[in-house]
C-alpha cells in the first residue's frame, strides 16, 4: 500500500548521483506517473517511489555501491567487446545456487561476464511455465537455494567479473502468489492488483482484439475464478494472473521487489514479456504507450537507487517497435533489448541459403540510443516465432513463415531436427537447440563426416553473426558444446507443459570432452577471442552493410575508418567467389589467419574478418 507522503524528504546523499540525480529523477517520475495515473496523483506517487529508492540506496551493501559509482562514471561500460553473456537454468547447469561457484571457471574460461539465470524465484508447484509463474519475489525456490544463497552466488560471480541477471516477471504472478491468494480470500485491495472481468460478454468483447500466446496449451486470455466470481486476465497460462498496472500499488510493489533483489547483488533484470503490461480493451494490449511510461518509471527508480544495475527488455515485437523499449537519451527505458528479429533472421537465412533476411533486418534495425544496445542471441529457452515475418511484412509473408516452420519443425529439411511449438494450433514457431536445428543431431546419428562438418560450420556461422554484429551477445547454455535437444522432455519434472522443454536440456559436462563437443567449443572460443581482441566489435562501433556482389553473401563493415573490419558471411551451402578489390591489398583474415587475395572463394557457411595487413 502506498504510504501518505511524510514531511521528511529523502536525503540527497543517499544517492550516488546526489542532488542532481534526485532532481532529474523527480522530474522524470512526475512526467511518467502523470501520464499513467493523472497529474493529481503524480506528485505523491513520485515522492513515495523516491522514498523507497532512498531506503534501498541507504541499505545498499558497500561493494554494490562501489559498483554503482564506477558504472555511473562510465554508463557505456556494457558496450565493450569484452562483455559476453550466457543464459542457463541453474538446476540444468549446476543443480543449485550453492554449486554455481564450482562452475564459475567454465564461464570465466569462456569469457562470460554476464550470466542470466532463468527463473529461480519461488514458483508455483506443478505447472509453472518454467518458473515464470512466480509465487514470491523475495525468496529463491527451495529446490535451488535457501536464504542467503542468492547473495552469496551473486558475490562469488562478481568476484570472477560476472554480473548476475535474473528475470523480473512483470506481467503476471502465479495464482498462489500472496497477492492472488489475498484477492481470492476476498481482500478488495489485492483484488485491485488484477484485472477481473465480470461476465462472458466482457470477455468476448476483450478477446475480439487479443491474440493468443499459447493457442494450443492455453487458449484464450481469461480464466474463470470461482473465488473472485469473475474472469481473471491471464495472457499466458491460466495460472499466471496478469497484474493490473493501472493500479499504482502494483507499480510500487514491483519497484520494491526489484530494489530488494538488486540489494542482494542482482546486477541486471530481464524484464519478462514487457510489451503486454498495460491493457486497454479494444486494442491488442501490446506495446501501448503506458507500458513505456511504466518502464520509464522502473528505470528512473533503478537509476536513482542502484545506478549500476542494467534493465533488459524482453520485447518480442515488430522490428520497428524494438528500439522504443530502449527509450531515448532524454528519457531512458531499458539498457538492453532482445533482438528477436535478428534471431529469427539468422535461422531464416540459413534455411533460405541467402543473406536476404539478415541483410534486411540489419538495415531495418532502428538506431539504439547512446549507452544502450541489443541483446543478441542465436537460441534461448523459448521457441523461434516465424510469425514475426508476418508482423513485419504483412500477410504476404505467411507462405514464407509456413515454409520456415515446416523446414525446422516439420521435417522439410534434411538436417534440421526441431519440433513445432503449439502443434495443431496453426502457430508458426519451432523449438529445438541450435545444434539440433543446425544439423548436428542428424549428423551424429548418421555418422556422416561431411554432414558433421557442415553442421559445425552452420553453428559457427550463426554464432559469428551473434558475436560480431553490434550488441551484447548471449550464449545459451550448452550451445558452446553443441548440446542436442532433450529427447526426454515430456517426462521431466519441469518443462513438460509444452514443446519448449525440448530446448531446456541438462548440461552434459561429459560432452565437452568428446571430439564433437570439443570441436564446437574450440570453434566458438576462437570467435569469442576474435570479438574480445578487436574494438571494432564494440556494441557502439559502426556497422555498415556493403554490397557483396552475391545474394548468398552478407558483407558488413564494423568499426571506424581506423580500426575497421570487413566481415563476409556465406549463408549458403555453396562455395561463392567474392571480390574485395575495393579493399587495400593485402588483407588479413582474422578468422583463419590467412592472407586474402582480392578475389577468393568463400566456402559454404564460411566467415572471414578482413583487416589491412599493410605494415
Ligand atoms: C517470456 C518467457 C517465456 C514465458 C513468458 C511468460 O516470454 O521468455 O518463457 O513463457 O514470458 O512469462
Boltz pocket constraint, residues with backbone or C-beta under 6 A from the ligand:
constraints:
  - pocket:
      binder: B
      contacts: [[A, 129], [A, 130], [A, 132], [A, 169], [A, 236], [A, 272], [A, 273], [A, 314], [A, 381], [A, 382]]
      max_distance: 6.0
